[in-house]
Amino acid sequence: MSRSLFEEATRYMPGGVNSPVRAFQAVGGTPVFLARGTGPRVTDSEGNEYVDYVGSWGPLIAGHAHPRVVEALREQAGLGTSFGTPSELETQLARRVCERVPACERVRFVSSGTEATMSAIRLARGVTERPELVKIEGCYHGHVDSLLVQAGSGVMTLGIPGSPGVPDELAGLTHVVPFNDADAIERVLSAREGRVAAVILEPIAGNMGVVPPAAGYLDAVREITRAHGALMILDEVMTGFRVHRGGAQARYGVEPDLSCFGKVVGGGLPAAAYGGRADLLDRVAPTGPIYQAGTLSGNPLAMRAGIETLDLLDEPGAYERLESTAARLAQGLGAAAARSGVPTTLNRVGSMMTTFFGEGTVTNYATAAASDTERYAAFFHGMLRRGVYLAPSQFEAAFVSLAHGEEEIEQTVRAAHEALHELSRQAPDGE
Ligand SMILES: *Cc1c(COP(=O)(O)O)cnc(C)c1O
């Protein structure tokens, strides 16, 4: 049935999908059409159930259809879904963000992570009156023109360096340096003295697969940007409220000038935000001249889902549970790989992780890109057949939610043992 749904979808939408990462181009086959989700599990249109590690690509840290989120949305739908005026809900979520993230004295809500990073770089350019940017190879910040240069996620999966439609003149303002290489940033900022508005990065890369920052890397970026008068923008769309109550910036003790949030902050509805010091955010309209707006920004339904999700994460032991569940999963996957003899490297920070197929550590784009994507594809389908839904790409994170428990982890590790064993027998070099 997924096959016929997919065929019909391709008649009306490019590739049958509304975001390229949902296509199965990198792993082959037909995308799974999901019909519902409950807690850690999803059910497809044919009634097959899967343990879900995609979690809508990050937002569903409380699991699917959490009763508290559902109840809040039901209530809000009856009260009105959008007003286009201020509502108290926006202040309630903004207060929660600012309390958790001291670097954010003020936030502006938008509707997607893309909008958050787009607006943050506009603000950085407006405040510094400088045109250029530094981004990191393999980091993905949404499909913003200026940031769609050697990006991660779907761009990496499809093996395209940038995108037609982004003028060279614009792409030329963005300098790209490798992840975990602070000296490379120093070199660009020195060579382009007074020209670079901001360095934007994922504190933990998640869109080339999970790649943690090397010890001291984020501190070095902080120092270098400050010394050259460029802003440091942490894109915490994936990591925010996931790897720590205060995001990766709290986990690693670094204070950026601007921060971007999305995914978890909207609890599965379209909400995202950018924030920072009051003197910076107050340069945004209406208090300042830098223009940015949105019909559905701060949407009441999205605010309710975000509020409930952040409150669920504030229940005692929530982050400890995410950490320990994810650690058990990582340990089980590592043991399964070791027993099968299939060479893998598992990178994990908190509840986000990636199993890279290949030898050696993965510390940046080049080492991630060297992974054996065919083996990943075989593993992906082996897991799917056994009722485990992973991202249909080597270069994405697997997410553990508060709803994942012992039963799901055991099922997943058992599936991994079988899938990896199968893979070791299929290996062309006869391992
Ligand atoms: C998902 C993601 C984005 C883009 O968010 P959208 O809501 O898909 O536009 C930006 N930055 C990072 C780090 C992300 O993981």
The ligand as an ORCA input file, in Angstrom:
! r2SCAN-3c Opt
* xyz 0 1
  C      16.474     20.840     11.307
  C      17.524     21.851     11.391
  C      17.371     23.123     10.825
  C      16.201     23.486      9.946
  O      14.993     23.475     10.613
  P      13.627     23.416      9.736
  O      12.559     23.536     10.759
  O      13.671     22.097      9.026
  O      13.667     24.547      8.791
  C      18.334     24.075     11.060
  N      19.412     23.794     11.793
  C      19.626     22.579     12.342
  C      20.834     22.342     13.176
  C      18.692     21.557     12.147
  O      18.930     20.354     12.670
*
